[in-house]
């Protein structure tokens, strides 16, 4: 094995059917300029260099690594380790000799083992990697709504870093523990490039600090801070923590992502909306089987073309689609649809990668009825819910692909 060329293959992002290309950047960070795109499936790329993420970004304490690759036309550029598989003798760059193709993110590089005390857990913008193995479930009790007080409960996997300013480029000054509640004082746009708001909070009477909003569950008059609307649907996965945001252009994550990903434990409840709904489709994944297996558990590699086939439900695994008619939508959602030139339209929501499905097609749902359990089925490397929302003039469901032009961010309907 020693002496075999150290090569990379572009595999894209798990959980997203039909991804065709990823960004190649000018340096080892998502803030570096995308230079060009390279098709998923491109193989045999020479690895020239490996560097740790220049901004310290990580997922659950595992810091991302970036690979500088040589492409078929002679150009070079950087691709993050959660988008590639590697094989060959990487000992000179800190990797063991690899006889089998392996997702690069799943390996520790000898020169850059993750720190004992994770510094940037709150980034959470990477791919759907298995969450930490803690059996402790996050607290799901809703903080009390106190007039004039805005609160946020931490839903990070083990906690979230508190920073001196609104962005990951600011100093860590503390830690906000999962399940704890803090008062929110103000909100601001990120100063480190993420298309997400940050909030300044006061926690346990300590010095004020900043946390990114996607790791919080909100209560009180948070509309005054521009963080959403009180009439929006609550999280469909109340026992979850944040993984990845909506990015239909790939400008933030580097590749397209058409929904939200929220991770948790297998069997955690997935709920329908608070005003009922109609089950439009229950899609059983034949290759996932009754145990809700992932492609990896069946010996395949995530992102490979063979998994985007009907037997794997094009990567979505077991999933349920629920229709929420316009009259069932919150007034804030109706207003936002009108602003998008979609006045009067209905919303169809896909709940994907389920372990179990507990409803039938054509079933009218009760408010907040459980529709299934969180799982790891299909093109997935860890237990999570993929939530995807599409708008349509027609209340009759015909086919998911037919309403692709109606793709909208889940935040039009859901609170995080």
N, C-alpha and C positions, 0 to 999 in steps of 0.2 A: 504493500500500500504506500510505503514511503516513496516519495518521488513522483507520485501521480499528480497531474496538474490540478490545482485548486480552482474549481469552477463554480459558477453560480447560474441558477435558472430563475427566470422571473415567474412567480406563481400568483401574484396579485393578493387580494384580500379575501380571507374566508367569509362565508355567509352571503356573499353578494353575487347572484347569478349574472353571468355574461359580462363580467368585467373584461375589457379587451386590452387595456394598456395602463401603465403607471408612469408617474413623473420621474424623470432623472434630474437631480438637482446639482447646483454648482458647488455645494458644500454639504457637510454632514449635519443638517438641521432642516426642519420643515420651513423655517424662515428664509432659507437660501433660495435663490431664484430658480424656478423650473426652467431647464434648458430645452428639453424635448421630452417626448413620450416614447416608451418602448412597449411593444406588444407583450401581453401575458403569453407565456409559452415559449418565449425566446430562451434558448438553452446554450450551454457551453461557453458562458462569458468568463473571460479571464479576470481574476480578482487581483488588483494591483495594490490595494491598501485597505485597511480597516481602521476606523476611528470611532471613539465613543461619541454619542450625540452631543453636539456642541452646546446645547442648552440644558443638558442633563435630563431630558425627558425620559420617563420610564412608565412601565405598567406594573403596578403592585410591587414596586421596588426593583424591578428588573430593567436596568437602563438599556435603551436601544443602542445598537451598533449600526454604523453606516459602512457600506462597502463601495469602494471606488472600482468601477467595472470598465472594461474595454468592450465596446459594442462592435457589431459586424462592420460598420462603416468607418471604424477607426476612432470614433469619438470616445471620450471617457466622461464619467459622471458618477454621482453618488445615489445609491438606493438603500433604503432602510431595511434592517434585517428581518422585519416581519413581512416583507414582500418577496423574499427570495428563499430558495432552498440552495444548499451547498453540498459539495462532494469532492473528495480528493484529499491531498495532503496539505492541511492548513497549519502545520506546526509552526512555521515561521511567523505566522500572524496570530498565534495564540489559540488555534483550534486543533482538536485531535484529528488524526487521520480518519477519514470517513469513507467506509466502503459502500454505504447506502446513502442515497439522497435524503437530506434532513432539513427541516425548516430551520433557518439560521437563528431565529429568535429563541428556539428551544434549547440552544447551547450557550454555555458560559465560555467567554473568551478568557484565557489565562491571564492576560494583562489587564483585564477589566472586569473582575468579579463584582457583583452588585454589592453595595455598601451594606453593612450590618444594620444601620439605621436609615431607612429609605428617606431620601431628601425631597423627592418630587412626586409622591404618590398621586397627587391631585391631577396630574396631567391627563391620564386616562383617555388619551386620544388614539391609542394604538389599536391593533387588531384584536379580534375576539379570542384572547388567550385565556386559558383556564384561570378563574379567580383564585384567590388564596384559599388554602385548605382549612381555614378556620370553620369549625362547626357552629360557632356563635352566629345567630341570625340577627340582622339589624332590627332595631326597635321600629315598630310600625305605628305606634300610638301617635295620633295627630296632636301636635301642640295646641294648647287652648288658643282661641281667637280672642285677643284682648284688644279692646278699642284703643286705637292710636298706637299700638305696638305691633311691629312686624318681626316675626321670628323665623328662624330657619333651623331645621333639624339636620345634622350631618348624616349623609348617607354614603360617604366614602367607604370603601371596603374595610379599612381599619382606622380610618381617620383622614384628615385633610390638613396639609400645611397651611398655616396662617402667614401671610406675607405683609411686608411693609407698604406695599402699593398694589394697584390692580393689574397684576401680570406676573408671569413666571420669571421675569427678569428682575424682580424685586427680592429682597432678602427675606428668608424664612425667620419669623420671630416667635413662632409658637405652633401648637398642634391642636386642632379641633377634633375631639374624639367622636367616633361613630356613635350615633344615637343621642348625643348631647344636643341641647338647644341653646341658641344665642340670639340676642336682639340684633336686628339689621338696621343700620343707620343711613346708608346711602348706597347707590349703585353707580357704576362707571363702566365705560368700554375698556376692553383690555388694552394695555400698553405693550403687550408682547406678541400681538398679531392674531390671537384667536378671535373668531367671530362670536364670542360669548361675553356676557356681562360678568363683572366681578362685583361683589358686595363687601362693604365695610361693616364689620360686626363687632359687638362687644360681648366677650365670652368670659364668664366667671370673674367679672370685675377686673379683668386684665386690660392691658393696653389694647386699644382698637387695632384691628388688622383686617386684611382682605382675603377672601376666599372666592373661588369661581362658583357661579350660581348653579351649575349643573350637578353639583354634589350636595345640594340642599333640597329639602322638602319645606315648602313655605306655608306660612299662615299669617293672618292679620291683613292689614291693608297694603299688600305688596304691589297693588296696581299703582300706588303713588310713586313707586320707584321704577316703574316701567318694566316690571319683571313678570308680567302675565296678568291674567284676569281671574278674579275669584270664582267666576262661574264655569271655568274650564273643567274638563274631566280630570279626576285625580289619576295618579299613576296606575297603569294597567298591571304593574308588577310591584305591589307594595313592599315586598321583601326582596329588594334589589339594590344594587349600586350601579353607578354610571360606568359605561364602557366607551361608547362612541356616538358622535353626533351626526346630524343630517348634513350631507355635503354633496349635493347633486352634480356639482361641477368638478369636484376633486381639488378645488383650490386650497383647501385647508388640510385635508388628510392625505393629499397626494393622488388619490384615486377616488372614484365616485362611490358614494354611500347614500342609498335612497331612503334611509330611515334612522331610527334610534336603536341602539343596543344597550340593554340593561342586564347585568349579570346577577346571578344568585345561586341558589342550590337546586338541584334536581328535585322536582315535586312541589316547589313553591307555587302558590296560586297565581293564575292569570285571570283577570277579571274583565268583564264587559263594562259598558258605560252605565252611568247612574240613571239614565232615562230609558233603559231598555234598548233593544235593537233586534235586527233580524239576521240569523245566521245564513249568509249567502252561499258559503261553500265550506265543506270540511274535506280537506285534502290529505288522505292517508298516503304516507311515503312507503311504497312497497318494499324498497330496498332497506329502509330503516327498520322495518319489522316491528313487532309489538313492543320490543324493548326500547324503541326510539334511538337506534344506534346512529352514530356519526360515520362519515366516510372514513375517518381515521380508524375507528373501531372495526371497520370492515377491511382494513388493510390498504386503503387508498390514501392519496395525498390531497389535502384541501386545495381547492383552486384549480385542479387539473381538469381539462375539458371533459373527461369521462364522468364527472359528477354532475354536470349541468345537463342532465337528461331527465325524461319523465319519471324514471324509476326512483330518482332522488328528489322528485318535485323541483327540478332545476336548482337544486342546492338548498331550498327552503326547508327541507325535511317535512315533518308533520306540521300542518298549519291550518288555521281557521280564518276565514274572512267574514267580518260582520258589517252589515250595512246600517248606517245611522242616517235616517231621513232628515231633511232640512229642518223639520219642525222639532226633531229630537236634539238638535245641536244647540249649544249655548248661544246666547245673543252675541257675545263677543266673537264667536266663530262665524256666525252669520254675517256680522259686519266685516270681518276680515276677508271672507269669501267674496263679498260684494266689492271690496277694494281691489281684489284680484280679477275683477270682471267675471266672477263666478256666482253671481247672486242667484239664490234659490237652489243651488246644487246640493247634492247629497254626498256623504263621505263613506268610503269603503275602507276598512282597516284590516290589514293582515297581521296576525299574531303568529310568528314563525318560530321554527326549531323547537316545537313543543315536545314534551315527553308523553303526555296523555292528552287526548281530546275528549271533552265531556259534554259535547252538544252534538246536534244533528242538523244537517242542512234543512232550511225551512223553518227552524224553530224560532219562536218569538222569545226573546230573553227578558227575564225580570231585571229590575235595576241592580247593577253591580253583581250580576250572576257570574259564577265561576265558569269559564269556558274551557279551561284546561290547566295543565301544569307546565312549569318551565322545564326545558330539556336541553339536549345537546344533539338533536337529530339533524341529519343532512350534512351540508358543507360547513361544519362547525368544529372548533377545537376547544370549546368550553361551554358550560351551561349558561344560557342567556336567552333573553327574549329579543327578537328582532321585530320592531314595530314600524309598519309602513302604511302611509295614508295616501289615498287617491280620491279626487273629486270627480263627480260625473253628473251630467244633466239627467241621465236616465236612472231611475230608481231600480230598474231591473238589472240584475247582475248577469252579464254575458260571459266575459272572460277577463282575467286580470290584465293581460297585455293590452286589451282594447282600451282600457282607461289609463294607460301609462301617461298620456299627455296631461292628465289631471294630477300628477304627482305634486304633493305639497308637504311642507315640513310637519311632523307630528305636533309641533307646538301650536299649530292652528287650533288643535282640539284638546291636547293634553298638557297638564302641568308636569314638570319633570319629577 
